[in-house]
Amino acid sequence: MTPQTRAERCAQLMWAQDAASQALGMQIDAIAPGQAVLSLTVRPNHLNGHGICHGGIIFTLADSAFAFACNSYNRLVVAQDNQITYLAPAQPGEHLTATASETALTGRSGVYDVTVTGADDRQIALFRGLSRQIKGQHFEEPPC
């Protein structure tokens, strides 16, 4: 199995169980080992009291991209710590894209950076996720 095929299969299996990301209207745009791109369009039920996208929605989009990126090696991985910096408001109807990339992977710990962009590639937020591998796999593979 190629690394790309492994990453795609992990994403398919995770997506089937990810009711939260689906309910918020996210979609997976790209997946590769250590990388993921997810997106959503800001809907009326994503807005806060100021009429802009709620920070929790932006965080969840970034967190989901992080999750798909760090789970792309057929190892079960969870978040250990996350941080987000909001740079600009996301507007109603705006299409947001979260691009996650692995920065470091050593042993059971990883560091992933996620950039959330909006219209015209305007930066909306920067997110850093620290991951920790736990016991288990998404699917059984024959030993190497």
VEXBA-662295 format. One line per 3 residues: number of its first residue (from 1); for each residue x, y, z of N, C-alpha, C. Coordinates in Angstrom, 2 decimals, decimal comma. Layout:
NUM) X/Y/Z/X/Y/Z/X/Y/Z; ...
end
This chain:
1) 0,86/-1,18/0,00/0,00/0,00/0,00/0,90/1,24/0,00; 0,59/2,18/-0,85/1,40/3,40/-0,90/1,03/4,31/0,26; 1,92/5,22/0,65/1,58/6,18/1,70/0,34/7,01/1,36
4) 0,18/7,38/0,09/-0,99/8,16/-0,31/-2,27/7,35/-0,15; -2,25/6,10/-0,59/-3,42/5,23/-0,45/-3,77/5,03/1,02; -2,76/4,85/1,85/-2,97/4,69/3,29/-3,65/5,93/3,87
7) -3,14/7,11/3,51/-3,71/8,36/4,01/-5,17/8,50/3,57; -5,46/8,18/2,32/-6,83/8,28/1,81/-7,77/7,31/2,52; -7,30/6,10/2,77/-8,14/5,12/3,46/-8,41/5,55/4,90
10) -7,39/6,05/5,58/-7,59/6,56/6,95/-8,64/7,68/6,95; -8,52/8,59/5,99/-9,47/9,71/5,92/-10,89/9,21/5,68; -11,06/8,24/4,79/-12,39/7,69/4,52/-13,01/7,08/5,78
13) -12,20/6,32/6,51/-12,71/5,66/7,72/-13,03/6,68/8,81; -12,18/7,67/8,97/-12,45/8,71/9,97/-13,68/9,54/9,60; -13,76/9,92/8,31/-14,87/10,75/7,87/-16,22/10,08/8,12
16) -16,27/8,78/7,91/-17,52/8,04/8,11/-18,03/8,15/9,55; -17,13/8,39/10,50/-17,50/8,49/11,92/-17,53/9,93/12,43; -17,17/10,90/11,60/-17,02/12,29/12,04/-18,30/13,09/11,84
19) -19,24/12,85/12,72/-20,54/13,52/12,61/-20,41/15,03/12,81; -19,50/15,48/13,65/-19,37/16,92/13,93/-18,93/17,68/12,68; -17,87/17,22/12,03/-17,38/17,91/10,83/-18,44/17,90/9,74
22) -19,11/16,77/9,58/-20,16/16,68/8,56/-21,31/17,62/8,86; -21,74/17,67/10,12/-22,87/18,52/10,50/-22,58/20,00/10,29; -21,32/20,39/10,42/-20,95/21,79/10,22/-20,79/22,15/8,75
25) -20,87/21,14/7,87/-20,80/21,39/6,44/-19,40/21,34/5,86; -18,47/20,71/6,58/-17,10/20,61/6,08/-17,01/19,58/4,98; -15,95/19,72/4,19/-15,61/18,71/3,19/-14,10/18,56/3,18
28) -13,66/17,35/2,82/-12,23/17,10/2,66/-11,88/17,42/1,22; -10,96/18,34/1,02/-10,54/18,74/-0,32/-9,28/18,01/-0,77; -8,42/17,67/0,17/-7,18/16,96/-0,16/-6,64/16,28/1,08
31) -5,99/15,14/0,85/-5,36/14,39/1,94/-4,07/13,79/1,40; -3,05/13,79/2,22/-1,76/13,19/1,90/-1,08/12,87/3,22; -0,04/12,07/3,22/0,64/11,78/4,48/1,09/13,07/5,18
34) 0,58/13,27/6,39/0,94/14,45/7,18/0,30/15,75/6,73; -0,66/15,66/5,83/-1,29/16,87/5,30/-2,79/16,66/5,07; -3,54/17,73/5,21/-4,96/17,68/4,90/-5,46/19,08/4,59
37) -6,45/19,15/3,71/-7,13/20,40/3,40/-8,62/20,16/3,55; -9,25/20,90/4,45/-10,70/20,84/4,64/-11,27/22,23/4,43; -12,54/22,28/4,06/-13,16/23,59/3,85/-14,63/23,55/4,24
40) -15,18/24,76/4,36/-16,62/24,93/4,59/-17,01/26,33/4,15; -18,28/26,50/3,91/-18,82/27,83/3,61/-19,58/28,29/4,84; -19,32/29,52/5,26/-19,93/30,08/6,47/-21,43/30,22/6,26
43) -22,20/29,49/7,08/-23,65/29,49/6,98/-24,25/30,38/8,07; -25,53/30,72/7,97/-26,15/31,56/9,00/-26,03/30,98/10,41; -26,08/29,66/10,54/-25,98/29,08/11,89/-24,53/29,01/12,39
46) -23,57/29,53/11,62/-22,18/29,63/12,05/-21,85/31,02/12,61; -22,81/31,93/12,58/-22,54/33,32/12,94/-22,69/33,56/14,44; -21,86/34,49/14,94/-21,95/34,89/16,34/-22,82/36,14/16,47
49) -22,85/36,74/17,65/-23,68/37,92/17,90/-23,23/39,17/17,17; -22,07/39,15/16,55/-21,59/40,27/15,75/-21,88/40,09/14,26; -22,51/38,96/13,91/-22,83/38,69/12,52/-21,67/38,19/11,69
52) -20,60/37,74/12,35/-19,45/37,16/11,66/-19,30/35,71/12,13; -18,46/34,95/11,44/-18,30/33,55/11,79/-17,79/33,39/13,22; -18,43/32,55/13,97/-18,05/32,27/15,36/-16,65/31,67/15,38
55) -15,83/32,11/16,32/-14,47/31,59/16,45/-14,43/30,11/16,68; -15,43/29,56/17,33/-15,48/28,12/17,57/-15,62/27,33/16,28; -16,31/27,89/15,31/-16,45/27,22/14,00/-15,10/27,22/13,29
58) -14,41/28,36/13,32/-13,09/28,45/12,70/-12,13/27,49/13,37; -12,16/27,46/14,71/-11,30/26,54/15,46/-11,60/25,09/15,09; -12,87/24,76/15,00/-13,26/23,38/14,68/-12,82/22,99/13,28
61) -12,92/23,90/12,32/-12,43/23,62/10,97/-10,92/23,34/11,01; -10,16/24,18/11,69/-8,71/23,98/11,80/-8,39/22,69/12,54; -9,12/22,41/13,61/-8,89/21,20/14,40/-9,20/19,95/13,59
64) -10,22/19,99/12,76/-10,54/18,85/11,92/-9,45/18,61/10,88; -8,95/19,68/10,25/-7,85/19,52/9,30/-6,63/18,92/10,00; -6,33/19,41/11,18/-5,25/18,87/12,00/-5,46/17,38/12,26
67) -6,65/16,99/12,63/-6,95/15,59/12,93/-6,73/14,69/11,73; -7,20/15,12/10,57/-7,02/14,29/9,37/-5,56/14,21/8,96; -4,81/15,29/9,14/-3,39/15,27/8,79/-2,61/14,32/9,71
70) -2,84/14,41/11,01/-2,02/13,61/11,93/-2,48/12,15/12,01; -3,65/11,84/11,49/-4,13/10,45/11,47/-3,92/9,79/10,11; -3,06/10,34/9,29/-2,90/9,86/7,92/-1,90/8,72/7,76
73) -1,32/8,25/8,86/-0,31/7,18/8,80/-0,82/5,83/9,30; -2,14/5,72/9,47/-2,78/4,51/10,00/-2,33/4,21/11,43; -2,15/5,26/12,19/-1,94/5,16/13,63/-2,99/6,05/14,28
76) -3,55/5,61/15,39/-4,53/6,44/16,07/-3,80/7,57/16,79; -4,25/8,79/16,50/-3,59/9,98/17,03/-4,66/10,93/17,56; -4,40/11,53/18,72/-5,31/12,49/19,32/-4,59/13,81/19,56
79) -5,36/14,84/19,82/-4,78/16,15/20,12/-4,26/16,15/21,55; -3,10/16,74/21,71/-2,50/16,92/23,04/-2,64/18,37/23,48; -2,54/19,29/22,52/-2,65/20,72/22,81/-2,92/21,44/21,50
82) -3,72/22,49/21,55/-4,01/23,30/20,37/-4,00/24,77/20,76; -3,60/25,59/19,80/-3,64/27,04/19,99/-4,06/27,68/18,67; -4,85/28,74/18,77/-5,28/29,44/17,56/-5,11/30,94/17,75
85) -4,75/31,61/16,69/-4,69/33,06/16,65/-5,60/33,52/15,52; -6,60/34,34/15,87/-7,53/34,86/14,87/-6,95/36,14/14,30; -6,93/36,23/12,98/-6,32/37,37/12,31/-7,32/38,30/11,63
88) -8,43/37,74/11,17/-9,45/38,53/10,46/-10,79/37,83/10,61; -11,89/38,59/10,57/-13,21/37,95/10,67/-13,58/37,24/9,37; -14,30/36,16/9,52/-14,86/35,45/8,36/-16,31/35,89/8,22
91) -16,70/36,19/7,01/-18,00/36,78/6,74/-19,04/35,73/6,34; -20,32/36,05/6,51/-21,38/35,14/6,06/-21,20/34,81/4,58; -21,33/33,53/4,25/-21,21/33,08/2,87/-19,78/32,88/2,39
94) -18,80/33,29/3,19/-17,40/33,15/2,78/-16,96/31,69/2,83; -16,21/31,28/1,84/-15,67/29,91/1,81/-14,33/29,90/2,53; -14,23/29,08/3,58/-13,00/28,98/4,37/-12,28/27,68/4,05
97) -10,96/27,76/4,00/-10,13/26,58/3,73/-9,08/26,47/4,82; -8,98/25,29/5,41/-7,97/25,00/6,44/-6,95/24,04/5,85; -5,71/24,49/5,78/-4,63/23,69/5,21/-3,68/23,30/6,33
100) -3,62/21,99/6,61/-2,79/21,45/7,70/-1,55/20,79/7,14; -0,41/21,08/7,77/0,86/20,49/7,36/1,65/20,06/8,58; 2,24/18,89/8,45/3,10/18,38/9,52/4,38/19,19/9,56
103) 4,73/19,67/10,75/5,96/20,43/10,96/7,04/19,55/11,55; 6,64/18,64/12,45/7,59/17,73/13,08/6,85/16,48/13,53; 7,53/15,34/13,45/6,99/14,07/13,93/8,15/13,27/14,50
106) 8,14/13,11/15,81/9,20/12,40/16,50/8,57/11,42/17,48; 8,85/10,14/17,28/8,24/9,14/18,17/6,74/9,21/18,09; 6,10/9,37/19,23/4,63/9,42/19,29/4,07/10,83/19,27
109) 4,94/11,85/19,16/4,49/13,25/19,22/4,69/13,96/17,89; 3,72/14,80/17,55/3,80/15,56/16,31/3,39/17,01/16,50; 3,84/17,84/15,59/3,47/19,25/15,56/2,92/19,54/14,17
112) 1,74/20,17/14,13/1,06/20,46/12,87/0,62/21,92/12,86; 0,89/22,59/11,75/0,44/23,97/11,58/-0,70/24,00/10,58; -1,72/24,79/10,90/-2,90/24,91/10,05/-3,13/26,39/9,78
115) -3,29/26,72/8,52/-3,65/28,08/8,12/-5,07/28,05/7,59; -5,92/28,90/8,15/-7,29/29,04/7,68/-7,35/30,30/6,84; -7,79/30,14/5,60/-7,90/31,27/4,68/-9,34/31,44/4,22
118) -9,63/32,65/3,78/-10,95/32,96/3,25/-10,84/33,43/1,82; -11,72/34,32/1,45/-11,75/34,85/0,09/-10,42/35,49/-0,27; -9,99/35,28/-1,50/-8,74/35,86/-2,01/-7,53/35,45/-1,17
121) -7,57/34,26/-0,59/-6,48/33,73/0,24/-6,15/34,61/1,45; -7,12/35,39/1,90/-6,95/36,23/3,09/-6,82/35,32/4,31; -5,77/35,55/5,11/-5,58/34,72/6,31/-6,62/35,09/7,36
124) -7,32/34,07/7,82/-8,35/34,21/8,86/-7,78/33,83/10,22; -7,00/32,72/10,25/-6,47/32,24/11,53/-5,25/31,36/11,30; -4,41/31,31/12,32/-3,27/30,40/12,36/-3,45/29,50/13,58
127) -3,29/28,22/13,38/-3,56/27,20/14,41/-2,33/26,30/14,49; -1,94/25,95/15,70/-0,88/24,95/15,89/-1,45/23,84/16,77; -1,31/22,61/16,30/-1,78/21,46/17,05/-0,63/20,53/17,39
130) -0,61/20,08/18,63/0,34/19,08/19,08/-0,40/17,78/19,22; 0,15/16,73/18,63/-0,54/15,44/18,60/0,20/14,40/19,43; -0,54/13,36/19,79/0,04/12,25/20,53/-0,56/10,95/20,01
133) 0,30/10,05/19,58/-0,15/8,75/19,10/-0,57/7,88/20,28; -1,70/7,20/20,13/-2,18/6,26/21,14/-2,16/4,86/20,52; -2,56/3,88/21,30/-2,55/2,50/20,83/-3,63/2,28/19,77
136) -3,28/1,60/18,70/-4,27/1,18/17,71/-4,02/1,75/16,33; -4,79/1,20/15,37/-4,74/1,59/13,97/-6,16/1,82/13,48; -6,27/2,50/12,36/-7,58/2,69/11,73/-8,04/1,42/11,04
139) -7,10/0,67/10,47/-7,41/-0,59/9,81/-6,19/-1,50/9,89; -6,44/-2,79/9,77/-5,33/-3,76/9,85/-4,55/-3,77/8,54; -3,24/-3,81/8,70/-2,33/-3,92/7,56/-1,39/-5,08/7,83
142) -0,98/-5,76/6,78/0,03/-6,81/7,00/1,33/-6,17/7,45; 2,10/-6,87/8,29/3,39/-6,32/8,72/4,31/-6,06/7,53; 5,15/-5,06/7,65/6,10/-4,72/6,57/7,13/-5,83/6,39
end
